Amino acid sequence: MIKINKGHEPLAWTQKKETPGFTLYEPIPELRDALLKEQGYICAYCMRRIPVTKRDPNTTETSKIEHIKCREFNQDLQLDYDNMVICCSGNLNNKPHCDKSKDNADISFDLFKPFLQNSISYSSKSGLIKSSNPVWNNEMNNILNLNHSLLTYNRKEALEGVIKRLDKKRWTPAEVRNELQKWENLDRSGKYKQYCGIIISFLKKKK
């Protein structure tokens, strides 16, 4: 996971909330678009690519606006933009992860502050993600299922691709910095590379 730079809620959502009688959560396109842009089109939890449209004709992937504190048990937060992120479909090989695994549970860590990211480390050999905070580590494993076998495999594959590319360039400091910059920043279309967290973590150790 990477820190999400939370922006202001879209005006259309503010106006929707102020509509007389509007009390229950009902998503609008402007809300989804704002979340996609501030997350660089990757899942808030696993960092998989999220389709630009709710159902992209070029993929079977879908996405969902996720309430960090679930709206079923936190009704006062169901319209709160600061309680929302966007997630992938949460279904690889018919095994749930991310929002689909989380269901109505709550998580205690903050996706918008650096404390979580500072606690996270990855295994370059297996692609496993873990947190030095035991509570957060438990939530990542048992609530979000972020060490789903395909997620760990995909993270490992993404990292191995970067390692092979840098092996050809002899790991010069300039090349490492250039590679890190590509993964830390949005591209020209406003997107992060998927699974960027493990790459950023690895390359920072090589600077």
C-alpha positions, 0 to 999 in steps of 0.5 A, a space after each residue: 500500500 502507498 499513502 493516498 493523498 486525500 483531496 477535497 470532495 467533488 462539488 457534485 458530491 457536496 451538492 448531492 449530500 445537501 439535497 433535502 431528504 438525501 440521507 442514505 449513501 448512493 454513489 454518483 459518477 463524480 464521486 468515483 472519478 475523484 477517488 480514481 484520480 487521487 489514487 492514480 487508478 490503483 486499488 487502495 489496498 492491493 494496488 491492482 489496476 482499476 478500470 477507468 470506467 465502472 465496467 471497461 469493455 476491454 476487461 471483466 474487472 469491476 471496482 467498488 467505492 469502499 467505506 473504510 469504516 463500514 457504513 452498516 455500523 458507522 452510519 454517521 460516516 456513510 456520506 463522509 468523503 474522508 471515509 471513502 476509497 476505491 477498490 478493485 473487484 477483490 476476487 482472484 481465483 474466486 478467493 476474496 481480498 480487499 473490500 470483498 474480504 473486508 465485508 463489514 469489518 473495520 480497519 484501524 490504520 489510516 491510509 492517508 497518513 505516512 504511519 502505515 507505510 512506514 510500518 510496511 515491509 515486503 519480501 522480495 523473495 515471496 512478495 509477502 507484505 507485512 506491518 511491524 504493527 501487529 494489529 495492522 499486520 493482522 488486519 492486512 492478513 486476516 481482514 483484507 487478505 493482502 497475502 492472497 497467493 496471486 497478489 504475492 505472486 503478482 507483486 513478486 513478478 513486478 519486482 523481478 521485472 524491475 530487477 532484470 531491467 536494472 541488471 542490464 543497466 548495472 544498477 548505477 545510482 542514476 538508473 536506480 533514481 530514475 526507476 524509483 521516480 517512475 514508480 513513485 509518481 503518476 504517469 502522463 495519464 495520471 496513473 500509478 503503476 500497479 503493485 508500485 508499493 513493493 517496488 518503491 520499498 525495494 528501490 529506496 533501499 538501493 539508493 
